[in-house]
Amino acid sequence: MTAKIDLVADLGEGFGAYTLGDDEALLDIVSSANIACGFHAGDPSIMDTTVRRCVARDVGVGAHPGFPDLAGFGRRAMDLTADEVRTAVLYQVGALRAFAAAHGTRVAHVAPHGRLGNLVATRADYAAAVAEAVVSLDPGLIVLAQDGELADAARARGLRVAIVGIADRAYRDDGTLVPRGEPGAVLHEPAEIAARAVRLVTEGVLETVGGSELKVACDTVLLHGDTPGSVAVARRVRDDLRAAGVTVETLGG
């Protein structure tokens, strides 16, 4: 059984006067945060506030770079070149590092968001671009990824990889996520999500939509902060993990 796990949520995903999710409540539950860096969501003020709140709670700070797609929340495919992906990731992670430095902390990990996060699992050119951006900026950064091209590219460049298990999303038999436009792609029931998280951490398996058992040796469990009811889900996941004897702590903990 895995004795410890990182519990991470996507946070800082508002923009200007608009808020999305209850970051304050989630930061009292999770051990790490994937913070939007301004391309799919977030802005300088929100990034600054989110980092400050992470520091106050000793929550790990991670960068959540995505496609330059505010209108689509980074969940639409974009015809970027691999070099455009590389520079977009550099720009976003660099911005968050500035806020981290201002608050006396550091960015610990990088977790690509949305459609970019999906594509780097299967597209070798995008995966190489993200890995190159990370290693050129800070070889000490941890890359959060599903098993696939990005994990392989990061390891090939000597980067530490933390495999992500996504408890509130449905998986296909091949290990990819069910697209959000399909029924059942996003799970909402706290008890169901918590049970999946516990089994994922203690047994290393997830049940797919096809009924198969998918092996996932994860280092961190991801929850989406923008999903309605995310606070209740996160609290139930944390409590059930602890009840199963699992310690929830940051990746470097």
C-alpha positions in Angstrom: 0.0 0.0 0.0 1.2 3.5 -0.7 1.8 5.2 2.6 1.6 8.7 1.4 0.1 10.7 -1.5 0.0 14.3 -2.7 -3.5 15.7 -3.1 -3.6 18.5 -5.7 -6.3 20.8 -7.1 -6.3 23.2 -10.0 -6.7 26.7 -8.5 -6.4 30.4 -9.3 -8.7 29.9 -12.3 -10.7 33.0 -12.1 -10.0 36.1 -14.2 -10.4 39.8 -13.3 -13.8 40.2 -11.5 -14.8 36.6 -12.2 -14.1 33.8 -9.7 -14.2 30.1 -10.3 -14.2 27.6 -7.5 -13.6 28.1 -3.7 -9.9 28.4 -3.6 -9.8 29.4 0.1 -11.7 26.3 1.2 -9.7 24.0 -1.1 -6.4 25.3 0.2 -7.4 24.1 3.7 -7.7 20.6 2.3 -5.1 19.9 -0.4 -1.4 19.5 -0.1 -0.5 21.1 -3.5 -2.0 23.5 -6.0 -1.8 23.7 -9.7 -2.0 27.5 -10.3 -3.3 29.0 -13.5 -0.6 31.2 -15.2 -2.7 33.6 -17.2 -3.2 31.9 -20.5 -6.3 29.7 -19.9 -7.3 31.5 -16.7 -5.8 33.6 -13.9 -4.2 37.1 -14.0 -1.3 38.7 -12.1 -3.5 39.6 -9.1 -5.0 36.2 -8.8 -1.6 34.5 -9.3 -0.2 36.7 -6.5 -3.1 36.0 -4.1 -3.1 32.3 -4.8 0.7 31.9 -4.2 0.4 34.0 -1.0 -2.4 31.8 0.3 -0.4 28.7 -0.5 2.5 30.0 1.5 0.3 30.8 4.5 -0.9 27.1 4.5 2.3 25.4 3.5 0.7 24.1 0.3 3.0 23.2 -2.5 3.1 25.7 -5.4 2.8 24.3 -9.0 2.5 25.9 -12.4 -0.5 25.0 -14.5 0.4 26.3 -18.0 -2.1 25.9 -20.9 -2.9 27.0 -24.4 -3.5 30.8 -24.9 -7.3 30.3 -24.8 -9.1 32.4 -22.2 -12.4 32.1 -24.0 -12.3 28.3 -24.1 -10.6 27.9 -20.7 -7.7 26.1 -22.4 -9.9 23.1 -23.3 -9.9 23.6 -27.1 -7.2 22.2 -29.5 -5.0 24.9 -31.0 -2.7 24.5 -34.0 0.5 25.6 -32.3 3.9 24.5 -33.4 6.0 22.6 -30.9 8.2 25.7 -30.5 5.2 27.8 -29.7 4.3 25.3 -27.0 7.8 25.5 -25.6 7.8 29.3 -25.4 4.2 29.4 -24.0 5.2 27.1 -21.2 8.4 29.0 -20.5 6.5 32.3 -20.3 3.8 31.0 -18.0 6.0 29.1 -15.6 8.4 32.0 -15.5 5.6 34.4 -14.5 4.5 32.2 -11.7 8.1 31.8 -10.5 8.3 35.6 -10.1 5.3 35.6 -7.8 6.7 32.6 -5.9 10.0 34.4 -5.4 8.2 37.5 -4.2 6.5 35.4 -1.5 9.7 33.6 -0.4 8.9 30.3 -2.0 9.5 28.4 -5.2 7.5 26.7 -7.9 7.9 23.0 -7.2 6.2 21.4 -10.1 4.7 21.9 -13.6 1.4 20.4 -14.7 0.1 21.2 -18.2 -3.6 22.1 -18.2 -6.6 21.1 -20.2 -6.2 20.3 -23.9 -2.5 20.8 -23.7 -2.3 18.3 -20.8 -4.2 15.8 -22.9 -2.1 16.2 -26.0 1.3 15.9 -24.3 0.3 12.4 -23.2 0.1 11.3 -26.9 2.0 13.8 -29.0 5.7 13.3 -28.8 6.5 16.8 -30.3 4.4 18.6 -27.7 5.8 16.5 -24.9 9.4 17.2 -26.0 8.6 20.9 -26.1 7.2 21.0 -22.6 10.1 18.9 -21.2 12.6 21.2 -22.9 11.0 24.3 -21.5 11.0 22.8 -18.0 14.6 21.5 -18.1 15.9 24.8 -19.5 14.3 26.8 -16.8 14.9 24.6 -13.7 16.0 21.0 -13.8 14.8 20.7 -10.2 11.1 21.1 -11.2 8.9 18.1 -11.0 6.7 17.3 -14.0 3.2 16.1 -13.2 1.8 13.9 -16.0 -0.2 10.8 -16.8 1.7 7.9 -18.2 2.6 8.7 -21.8 4.8 10.8 -24.0 5.4 13.7 -21.5 6.4 11.4 -18.7 8.8 9.6 -21.1 10.2 12.9 -22.5 10.7 14.3 -19.0 12.5 11.2 -17.7 14.7 11.2 -20.8 15.9 14.7 -19.9 16.6 13.8 -16.3 13.6 15.4 -14.8 11.7 14.0 -11.9 8.2 12.8 -12.9 5.2 12.4 -10.6 2.4 10.4 -12.2 -1.1 11.8 -11.8 -4.2 9.9 -11.0 -7.3 11.9 -11.8 -10.0 10.7 -9.4 -12.9 12.9 -10.7 -12.5 12.0 -14.4 -13.5 8.9 -16.3 -10.8 6.9 -18.1 -10.8 4.9 -21.3 -9.3 1.4 -21.5 -6.2 2.9 -23.1 -5.5 5.2 -20.2 -6.6 8.4 -21.8 -9.4 10.5 -20.3 -13.0 10.4 -21.7 -13.4 13.7 -23.5 -15.4 16.3 -21.5 -18.1 16.5 -24.2 -19.1 12.8 -23.6 -21.6 11.7 -21.0 -20.0 10.6 -17.7 -16.6 12.2 -18.4 -16.7 14.2 -15.2 -17.6 12.5 -11.9 -19.5 14.5 -9.2 -20.5 12.2 -6.4 -18.1 12.6 -3.4 -18.4 9.0 -2.2 -17.7 7.6 -5.6 -14.7 9.8 -6.3 -13.3 9.1 -2.8 -13.7 5.4 -3.3 -11.8 5.7 -6.6 -9.1 7.7 -5.0 -8.6 5.3 -2.2 -8.4 2.3 -4.5 -6.1 4.2 -6.8 -3.7 5.0 -4.0 -3.9 1.7 -2.1 -4.2 -0.7 -5.0 -2.9 1.2 -7.9 -5.9 0.6 -10.1 -8.8 2.6 -11.6 -11.9 1.1 -13.2 -12.4 2.4 -16.8 -15.7 3.1 -18.5 -15.2 -0.2 -20.3 -15.2 -2.0 -17.0 -11.5 -2.9 -17.2 -9.0 -2.3 -14.3 -6.3 0.2 -15.4 -3.0 0.1 -13.5 -1.9 3.6 -12.4 1.0 3.8 -10.0 0.3 7.5 -9.1 2.3 9.9 -6.9 -0.4 12.5 -6.7 -4.2 12.5 -6.9 -5.7 15.4 -8.9 -9.1 17.0 -8.3 -10.6 19.9 -10.4 -11.3 23.0 -8.4 -13.8 24.3 -11.0 -16.2 21.3 -10.7 -19.4 22.1 -8.8 -19.2 20.6 -5.3 -15.4 20.4 -5.4 -14.9 21.3 -1.8 -17.1 18.5 -0.5 -15.4 16.1 -2.9 -11.9 17.2 -1.8 -12.8 16.9 1.9 -14.3 13.4 1.4 -11.3 12.3 -0.6 -8.8 13.5 2.0 -10.8 12.1 4.9 -11.2 8.7 3.3 -7.5 8.5 2.3 -6.6 9.2 5.9 -9.0 6.6 7.1 -7.3 4.1 4.8 -4.0 4.9 6.5 -2.6 7.1 3.8 -0.7 10.3 4.7 -1.5 13.3 2.5 1.5 15.5 2.0 3.3 17.5 -0.7 5.5 15.7 -3.2 8.6 17.0 -1.5 7.2 16.2 2.0 
